[in-house]
């Protein structure tokens, strides 16, 4: 039977308000099916969340972060345990690729990123453990659930009709943070956590960093990025809240049947463009100044991926297998928004084919063109991908909820 783990957290802030004795630092803070989460784990992850969000490490900020951090750590242990049950192994290579991706997003080398965290008192294993849980759960979902998701032509046409009926000529770049509510008794506590997150963001916290640390949706690994969406692509529960939201505004918390959403309207643009392309990529990470051996290895991996590519419909799984962090679906992009070298390469390739390996930010890429549309078109592949992601997200949440219900969680704080 699953033990409740939210109520006891009121005492955690008191523990962190005073120095932790050396002999106590590895003391169990919680036990998840005999797997220990130590006081050090909780302290380190809370600190990482605060630093990632660019907040001051004060007792008030820690209090706001702790509830969701502990919930996240427990869920991560359940995800890793399920991956182990399915004999899914996450390699050091995959973790290093994830590290390289995050470092690249922060415009620094992996070594510099880890050194910066060490200087702020965060052990590299704190970040590695988070990567491992994310990668493990993605593999579990792909193996156990993806084959059961089939989006019909009728479902796609329903969204197309809805977009066209809305008559909107704009797209909005939307980011999300999602906090699930599994039982009625959790509602007030989750609502307070959502309010604390909004307060953190309004006081300078970085939305994308908080999404990575606390959001429970599949978009968390992307910093909550849902991409460019038109009216009609969001659920009715969310669409009504963002319809009149201006660029830069924070919307929420929005209560839905699944839980609470916090949305950021980062940008807005015209839906009319010269050309839009739906792209997927294999990305092979390279350091800022690769040596000959590193370059040759990346070129060889790129050639292998290009040779094995057999269409956009199967590329997501192939990208997970062959590529590094950052591989996969890039969504629908206005060609004018692409870097010049990428735009040139894409313009020379037919739909359903891939570019040659090209240098991009963070490494070497082989890019597949999955659809190409002139201005004003509706990207049916993007609609299908969004519907697939939403369906997978729902199934994954049910999967995790079942794991929670069947688990034994013992809080010892």
N, C-alpha and C positions, 0 to 999 in steps of 0.2 A: 504494500500500500504506500502511496506517495504521501510524504509528510509535507505540510505547508511550510514554506520557507520565507514568507514575507514578514510576518508579524515580528519575529525576533530581531529584525534588522535595526530596530530603534537603538539597540545597545551597541551597534558596531561603531557609530561615531564616537562613542565614549572611549572605545578601545583605541581608535586612531588619534584621539586627542592627547594621548600620553605616549611616551616612548615604549616600543615593544621590546621586551627583554629577549636577548639572544636565544635563550632556551625555549622561548614560547613561539618563535617565528615560524616554526614548522608544525606547530600544533594544528590539528584539524579544525577548520572553520565549518566544514560540512563534509559529509560522506555520501557519495552517490553510488549506490550499488557496490559498496566496498571500495570505491575509488575516492581517494582523499583530495579535497580542496583545502589547502593550507591557509593559515592566516596570511602568510607571505603572498600566496596567489591572489587573495582578495586585495591586499594592500597594493601590490604591484599593478594589477589590472585597473584599480581605481585611479592610481597615479597616471597610468598610461592614458586613460580616458580623459582625465583632466588636462594633461599636457597636449594631447591631440586636439582637444577643443580650444586650446589656447586660453585657458582660464587660470586664475590664481588658485593655488592649492590651500584653500582656507577650510575651516571646519564646516562652514555653511555649504560650500561647493561640494565637499566630500559627502555630506549628508544627502544632497540631491542626487549624487551619482551612484551611491552605494546600492540602493535597492535594485536598480536595473543591472548593475555590474554583477551582483551575486546571482541574480536570475539568469543572466547570460552565461556565467561560468558553469552553472548547473546544467543548462541546456547543452553547452559545448561538450561536457563530459558524456551526456547521453548520446550525442551525435557520434562522438569518437567510439564509444562502446558499441553502437549499432554498426559502424563501419567495420570494427574488429570482428563482430559476430558474422558479418558477411564476407570476411576475409579480404577486405579492402585495405590496402597498405598505402600510406602516403609517404613518398620518398623524400629524402633530403633535397634532391634535385627540384622537386615540385615546390618545396618550402623556400628554397633559395630563389626560384623563379618568381614566387609571390613577393619576396622581399625586394627583388630587383624592380618589380612593377611599382611597388609603393615608393621606393626610393626615386624612381624616375618621375613619378607624379610630383614629388617634392623637389625635383631638379637637383638631386645629389646622388652620390654613389651609395651602394649598400653599406660600405664600410663607414662612410661619414654619417649615415643615418643611425647605425648602431652605436657609433661613438657618441653621437649627440644624446641618445637615450641613456647610455651609461653615465654620462656626466650629470644627468638629471635623476640618477638613482634607479633606473629601470633596467632589469636584466634582459638580454636578448631573447631568452627563452620565453619571456612573457609575450613577445610579438610572435615568436615561432609557434607557440601553443595556439594562438588565435588563428594563424594561417592554417595550421593542421586541422583544426575543427571546421573551418570554412571549406577547405578542400575535401575533407572526408564527407561532409554532409552533401556537397555538390555531387560527389561520386555515388553516394547512397541514393540520392534522388534520381540521378540519371539511370542508375541500374534498376531501381525498383519501381519507378513511377513514369519515366518519360515514355516508354512504349505504350502506356495506357492512355496517353493524351492524343486524341485525334480531333483536329478542328475541321469541321465540315465547311463546304463551300457556302452553305446557307448561313452559317454563323458569320462568315467573313462578309457576305453580301449584306447581312443585317447591319453590321457596323458601317459599311460603305454607305448604305442608305441613310443611316443616322448622321454621318458626317456631312453628307450632301444636303440633308434636310436642315441641318443647323446653319448652313450657309456661311460659316465662319471663314474669313480669309486670313486668319492668323494661326500660328502655332505657338505653344508655350513650352519652354524648357522647365520641366518640373522635377523636383527632388522630393523624396519621401522618407519619413521615419514612421515605422509602424510598431505599435505595442499591442500584442494580442491579449484578449480577455477570454479566458477559458471557462470561468465560472462566474456567476453573478456576485459571489462574495468578494471577488477580486476587483470589481469594477471601480470602486472609489479609490483604491490604492493605485491602480494603473492610471486612472485619470489624474491623480496627484503627481505621478511620475511624469506624465505627459506635460503637465503644467510646469514642473520643475525644469524639464528639457527646454520648453519655450522660454522660460526665464533665463536659462543659461545662454541660449542663442541671443536673446535680446540684450544680454550683457556682454556680448562679444564672442561667445562660443562659435566654433566653426560647425556649420550644419553638416557638411559631408563627413567630418571627423566623428561627430556624435552618431551619425547614421551607421558608420562602420562599427562603432563600439556597442550600440544599444538597440538598433533597429532589428526587428525579427523577420523582415521580408527578405526575399532573395536578392533584392537590389542593394542590400547592406554592403556587399563586397565591392560595389561600384560607388560607394558613398551616397547611396540613395537615389542615384541618377536614373530617372525613367525615360530620359531622352526628350525629343521634340514631339509633342502630342497636339492633335486638333480636338476641338469640341466633339464629343461623341466617342472618343477612345477611352475615357475614364468612366468608371461606374457612375450611375446616377447619384449615388450618395456623395461622391467626391466632386462630380462635375458642377453641381449647384453651388458648391462652396468656392470654386476657383473661377467661375464664369466671369465675374467682374473684378477679380483680383489683379492688381497692378504689378508690374515688374519689380522684383525685390521684396515683395510682401510675403509675410509668413502667415499661413492659414492653419487654424486648428486650435486645440485638438478637435478633430471631427470624429464623432462616435458612429461607427458602422456596426453591422451585425457581427463582424469579426474582432473588432477592437478599436483602438484610437489611432488616427493618422495625423501627422503634422506634415504639411506641405510647404515647400519653398518654391515660389515662382521666380526662377532665376533670370529668365529672359523671355522676350517675345519677338517674333519676326513674321513677315508675310509668308503665307503658305504658297504664294505664287513665286516660282523661280524658273530660271532658264532650264535647269535640268536637275533631277534628283536621282541618286543611285543608292540602292540597298547593297551594303557591303558586309562581307565577313572576312576575317583574316586569320592567318597563322602568324604569330609574332614570335621571333627568336631573339631573346634579350642579348644585348651587347653592352659592355661598359663604355664610358665616355671615349676612351682612347684604346680600342681593342688592338691586341697584337695579332700577328699573322695567324697563329694557331686558332685563336678565338674567332677570327673572321672566317677562316676556312671551315671551321666546325659549323658555324651558323649557316654558311652557304650550303654545306652538305645537307643539313637538316631541312633547309628551305627547299632544296631540290627534291628531297624525299617526300616532303609534304605535297609539293606541286604534282609529283608523279602519282601519289595515292589519292589525290582529290578526285571525287567522282560525282560531284554535284552539290548544290547548296543545301539540299534537304538533309544530307547526312553529315554536313560539315561541322556542326556543333560538337558532336561526339568525337569526330576526328581531330578537331582543334584542341579539345581537352586532352586527347591522347598524345598528340605530336607537338603541340605548341607550348609556349610559356604563358605566364600570367599576362593577360591582355589579349589573348587569342579569343576568337569567337565572333559573335554578332556585333557589328558596329552600328547597326540600325540604318535608317535612311538619312542621307546627308546631301545637302545642296552641294553641287560640284564646286561652286564658288567658295565654299567654306573649307575645301581641302587644300593642303599645302600644294604648291605648284608642281613639285615632282610627282606627288601622288595623283594629282589631277591629270597630269600628262599620261601617266601609266594607265590609269583607269579609262581614259578616253580612247585608248587603242585596243581595248579588250571587249569582246562581245559578252552579252549576258550568258551566264552559265559557265564562264571560263575564268581563269586566274591570270593575274599579272606575273611578270618575272619578279624575282626577289628584288625589293627596293629598300633603300635606307629610309627609315622613319625615326621619329623620336623614340628612343629607347631600344632600338635594335634593327633587325631586318624583318621585312614583312612580305608575305605572299597574299595578295588580296583577291578575293572572289567577287565578281559582279553578279549579284543575284537578281537584280531588277534595275531597269533604267526607264525613267519617265520624263516627259516634257512637262513644262509648267502647268500647274492646275490639276495634275493627276492625283489619284489616291493610291497609295502604296499598299497593295493587298498583301504583299509579303510581310510588311511591317505590322499590318493588322493581325495577320496570322501569328506572327511571333509574339505580339503583345497578348493575344488570347491564350497562346500556349504558355507563356510565362505566368499569366494570372491563374490558369488552371493548375499548373505545377505548384505555384505558391500555395494554393488552397489545399492541394493534396499533401504537400510537404508539412503544412501546419497540422493537418489531421494526424499525419504520421508521427510528428513530434509530440503531439498531445497524447497519443496512445503510449508513447514511450514514457512520458511523464506519469501517466496514470498507473503504469505497471512497474514503476521504479520505486526504490526505497531511498528517500532523501532525508538524511538526519542532520539538522542544523545544530552545531555545538558551540555557538557564540554565546 
